Amino acid sequence: MSASPEHALEVLREADCLVPEATVTAAYEHLATAIAADYEKLDPLILCVMNGGLNATAQITERLRFPLQLDYLHASRYRGATSGGGLVWKVQPRPERISGRHVLVIDDILDEGNTLVAIREAISEFKPASLRVAVLVKKLHERRVPDAFAEYVGLEVEDRYIFGCGMDYKEYWRQLPAIYAVKGL
C-alpha cells in the first residue's frame, strides 16, 4: 500500500533517528576498507540490488580506488509494503557477466534474509569464482532464515521498521543520509 507525501512527512517527523549521518558515513568507510582489502587485485563484478542497495553501492564504490565492473539485479519482497511477500525478480543476474568472476553483491539490509538467500542461489548457478554479500545494515533478531548472512556488515540495528540510506517507508525516504525507525512499528 502506498502512502501520500503528506503521510511520509508525518512519519519522518515522528520517527526516531537510530543511526545519525556521521555514523552511517563511518560505516561506509569501514565497508569500503574491508572490501578493498579483499577485492583490489581480483577484478570484481559488483552487483547492486535495486532499489534499496543503490545508495549503499554508490557510497561504497565511490570509495574504492581499483578497477571494478558494476551491474545490477532487481529482486524484491516488499514492493512498497511494510512487510515482505513472495520474491519477485524484476531483473535477474546475467550469467555471461558472472561465470568465473569474483562477485560482490551490495544491498541495503539483511533482515530475515529471504531475498539475499534467493539472490545467492541464483548467482551461484552461474558459477562465479567467488560470491560475497555486503549490507549496510543487519537487523538484530532471531527470525533470520537458514543460510542468510553477509560477509560485510556496516551497522547492526534493533528490530524495528527502519528507513533512510536506501531503505524506504512505502517507497519514500530512501534518500535520507541517516537511519530512522517508524514510531510504533
Disulfide bonds with the S-S distance in Angstrom:
none
